[in-house]
Amino acid sequence: MAGPTAVAEPAQARAAHEGILRRQSARESAARTYARALPIVPVRARGLTIEGADGRRYLDCLSGAGTLALGHNHPVVLEAIRKVLDSGAPLHVLDLATPVKDAFITELFRTLPGGLADHARVQFCGPAGTDAVEAAFKLVRAATGRNGILAFAGAYHGMTSGALEASGDAFDVRVARLPYPQDYRCPFGVGGPHGAELAARWTQSLLDDPKSGVPLPAGMILEPVQGEGGVLPAPDEWMRRMRRITADRSVPLIADEVQTGVGRTGAFWAVEHSGITPDVMVLSKAIGGSLPLAVVVYRDDLDVWEPGAHAGTFRGNQLAMAAGTATMAYVRENDLTARAATLGARMLQQLRSLAREFPVIGDVRGRGLMIGIELVEAEGEGVGERAEGEGPAGPLGTAGFGSSGGASASVVPGTIPSPRPASPELAAAVQQECLRRGLIVELGGRHASVIRLLPPLTITDEQTTAVLDRLADAVAAVAGSHGPAGERQRQRRRRNRGEGMG
């Protein structure tokens, strides 16, 4: 597949590009992340496309870590921002009421899951998703008079102290950690409906056993799809079980929809796939239309806060509210949720075909336009040749614990072979090969071995084909450098280029 579109690249532009990167390395903290793996200097962007200071163009499937539901600089977002700027309205208003805020809340409530919108309150927080998580913890602790929080292995809820305690890579925590169901690397070694059932029973036992060491908590927080944890869609029936378990014990259920919200998974909010109504939702990223904004939405009977119990200087971002209103309305009016569901299913199907070609792909999973490809250690000649009808993890069997739509295919309990070890090295190599071809992707997962695709909901069919072709070429290049089996697959792909991915 051809690389990024070549444009005029004068020596001056190249020098400016390299100079900016050099100064960033010298002046910014060692904590920077994306900049290390993606040494580009964006200067222009529109939709799926970014142009760097050196003149190279890229297809952006990172989308601001899922922030850009409509891609870069969508016309409706720019128009909404300009309208506020041209109106002379104040840009900083703390938590005062404004027409812009009123329109945002109206549109937000129009999209909320049934059973919540009619009895909801909204709290504007600091501008990041982690601020909404902290506010949600404070809320349920105040409402219940209890302190503990239930969270799940592999979770990611932000970078502040409380949010980190509830995240999967935390240590020295005061949060009880529960198993999150998954098929490919099931914590119980079975996967599918049986693995999800065991995860649910574990949760119920922990809450009901007086000697478990876990007192009744203030709340449970979960992601309907674990993003940073490796793109793991929760089975719908398991989600319904978590809702029943918490409701029966008067434990508020907090849904973290920071990354899954506003249509990304093929429903406006990912909890809608299972039909549940959480007590609390934490929202950020796409609801700001590319600008910083975070809110907590919760049942009105939890609203026990005194005035000033939770505040923040930058909770009234008028430009973000305007951009968010435009984004949510555009997604709703143009049914981009259905588009995400249909296109995501098509991409998963084609990526699973790719997995049959290359044994370094251990699993392909996702929901809507939230997709993960897990890279595993390669084996020798001939290993990984899968029979027609077999998925990346083994022979296909039952769907996961109540079908979860785009979730990875699972197998009959007891037939799952042990997955090969995760390979962060191969995943990083694929990411770099993608970048060479003009494709920006993110890494995630427990071992940073999962290639994550988060394209905007506005991606076209033609762009989708280009993304899949560049990704396939990147995988082929990496597989070809890891043994004769990979090279054989790469040569076969070259011979069959006419069939393609599209």
HELIX and SHEET records of a PDB file:
HELIX    1   1 ALA A   11  ARG A   27  1                                  17    
HELIX    2   2 TYR A   34  ALA A   37  1                                   4    
HELIX    3   3 SER A   63  GLY A   66  1                                   4    
HELIX    4   4 PRO A   75  SER A   87  1                                  13    
HELIX    5   5 PRO A   99  THR A  111  1                                  13    
HELIX    6   6 ALA A  117  HIS A  119  5                                   3    
HELIX    7   7 GLY A  129  THR A  144  1                                  16    
HELIX    8   8 SER A  161  GLU A  165  1                                   5    
HELIX    9   9 GLY A  192  ASP A  208  1                                  17    
HELIX   10  10 ASP A  236  ASP A  248  1                                  13    
HELIX   11  11 ALA A  270  HIS A  273  5                                   4    
HELIX   12  12 LYS A  285  GLY A  288  5                                   4    
HELIX   13  13 ASP A  300  LEU A  302  5                                   3    
HELIX   14  14 GLN A  318  GLU A  333  1                                  16    
HELIX   15  15 LEU A  336  GLU A  357  1                                  22    
HELIX   16  16 PRO A  424  ARG A  436  1                                  13    
HELIX   17  17 ASP A  461  GLY A  480  1                                  20    
HELIX   18  18 PRO A  484  ARG A  495  1                                  12    
SHEET    1   A 4 PRO A  42  ARG A  46  0                                        
SHEET    2   A 4 THR A  49  GLY A  52 -1                                        
SHEET    3   A 4 ARG A  57  ASP A  60 -1                                        
SHEET    4   A 4 LEU A 439  ILE A 440  1                                        
SHEET    1   B 7 ALA A 120  PHE A 124  0                                        
SHEET    2   B 7 VAL A 295  ARG A 299 -1                                        
SHEET    3   B 7 VAL A 280  LEU A 283 -1                                        
SHEET    4   B 7 LEU A 253  ASP A 256  1                                        
SHEET    5   B 7 GLY A 219  LEU A 222  1                                        
SHEET    6   B 7 ILE A 149  PHE A 152  1                                        
SHEET    7   B 7 VAL A 175  LEU A 178  1                                        
SHEET    1   C 2 VAL A 225  GLN A 226  0                                        
SHEET    2   C 2 LEU A 232  PRO A 233 -1                                        
SHEET    1   D 4 ILE A 361  ARG A 367  0                                        
SHEET    2   D 4 MET A 370  LEU A 375 -1                                        
SHEET    3   D 4 VAL A 450  LEU A 453 -1                                        
SHEET    4   D 4 GLU A 442  GLY A 444 -1                                        
SHEET    1   E 2 GLU A 390  GLY A 391  0                                        
SHEET    2   E 2 GLY A 394  PRO A 395 -1                                        
END                                                                             
